[in-house]
């Protein structure tokens, strides 16, 4: 199960179909919410996040880069650090971090009928136990189980997640990260 599928299923599990959610949602406006430029409380300040350009909820999703990615920022190690930041964000229920790192996947899910990123992740939190969330706050990724596809794609299966409990693909999903606009993003 992918992050975008999880977001879509979470939105659907809230009791409304995607069509009904779309009908109930107000029409989008041309203005984006203002950004304070400061990280959310409890947000990570790891080097991977410090070099990325945050995409606040409702902001445009980054576009694919052209040319070769920057050597250090595009490394598989940087992708793993970014994904660990994503996992810790799930554990802390840090919607700002999650919507920034999973912006492309969240946008895809929204286009497929799920609600906005913040709403979808809030629904996901309700589906997780306190034990699962706590385990994710310190989760790491086993780099030996990560698949590197070219210079801009990394696949991280759920079995690569090292935590105090075991997560399966059915619970958390397998994820693909892509190097876009000089940062790693969860795209699937």
N, C-alpha and C positions, 0 to 999 in steps of 0.2 A: 504494500500500500504506500503510495507516495504522499508527500506533504499536501499537494494540491487535492488529492483524493480525500485525505483526512479532513482537510478544511471543508470540502464540499459535503462529505458525510456528516460532519459535525453540524454544519448549518442545516442540513436536512433533518437531523435528529432533534432539532429544536421544535419539531412538530409542524413545520410548514414546508410545503414543497418549494423547489427553486422558483417555479413560476409564480406562486403566491408571494414569495419573498420579493421577487422583482416587482410585482404589482403593488406591494405595500411600501416599497422603498420610494422616498421622494426623488424627483428628477435630479440628476447631477447638476452642480453649478460650475461655472467657469473658474471660480476662485478656489485655491487650495488653502488649507488651514495654515495659519502662520507658524513658523518654526522658531523656537527659542534659540536653537543652535547649541543647547547644552544637553548632555546625555541625561537620560531618564534616571531617576533615583535607583541605585543598585546596578546600573548598567556597567558593563565591562569596559575597561579602558585599555584592553590588550592592544599590542601593536597592530594586529590585523584590523581592529575596528578603528584605530586612530588614523589609519591611512585611507579609510574608505569614506565615501561621501554618503552621509545618511540619506535615506529616502523615507521621509516621514509618511505615515499612513495618509493616503490620498495624493501623494506626490507621484509624478510620472515614474514609471518603471525604467530602470537603466536600459540602454540599448546595447547591442553587442559591439564589442570593440573591433576596430579594423587594424590589421597589422599584428605584429608579435606582442604578446603581453609582456609586461615588465618582469624581469627575471625573478626577483625575490618575491614580489607580491603574488605572482602566479604559481608559486611552488605548491606541490601537494601538501607540504607541511603547513603552509599558510591556509590552505583550504580546510585542513583538519582543525587548526586553531579556530577558524571562523565557525565551523560546524560545532565545535565544543562550546563556543560562545552561544550558539543557537540552542543547544541542549540545556545549558545553564539558564538561558532565558525562559525556556519552557518550565524548568523547575521553579524559578522565581516568579512565574506568571508575569514576565516582563514583556508586555504586548508591544511596546515601542521597539525593543530590540528584535523581536520576532518578525514584526511587520517590515522592518528594515532589511533583515537578512533574507527573509523569504518573500520579499516584494514581488519578484517575477512569478513565483508559484501562486502567491495569493491573488495577484492580478488575473492570472489564468483561471483560477477557481472562481473568482468573482465574475469573469466573463462567461463562465459555464453555469452561472446561476446561484452561486454561493453569495452570502452577504459580504460586507466589507471585511477586510483583514481582521480588524480588532474584534468584531462580532464573532467571526469564525474561531479565532483562537480562544476567546472567552468560553465558547461552547466546548472546545477541546479540553480546557482546564476542568470543566464540570465532569468530563468523562474519565478523568484520570484520578487515581487514588492519591492520597497524601504521601504514601510510601513511594509511589512512582515519581512524583514531583520532587520529593526530597532526594531520591537517588540521582535524578538528573542534575541537581545543583552542583554535583562534583564529578559527573560523568566525564570520561575521556574516550578517545577513539584509538583502537589498535591499528596502527598504520599498516601492518602486514596484511590486513583484510580489506584495505582500500584499493580500488581499481582506478588507475589513472588512464584517461582516454585523451591523448593529445596534450597540448599545453593549456587547454582551457576547460577541461571537464574532469570531474572526479566523482566516482560512485562510492557511496558509503552505505554498506548494508547494516541493518539493525544489529546483526550479530557482531559487528565491529565495535559496538558501544560497550564500554567497560563501566559498570556501575555496581552498586551494592546489591542490585537485583538484576535479573536477566530480562532483556526486552526482545520481543520477537518482531518479525516483519509485520505481523498482523496488529500488534499493539502500537508500534511507533512508525513503522514503514521504513523502506529503504530510500535513501536520498541521493539525488544528483546535485552537485554544485557546479556552477559555471563561472568562469572568470569574465566579468562584464565591467566595463568602465573602471578598471583598476581595483576591483574588489571581487570577492567570492560571494555568490548568492545561491540560495537553494532554489533550484528551478523545477525540481520534480521530486 
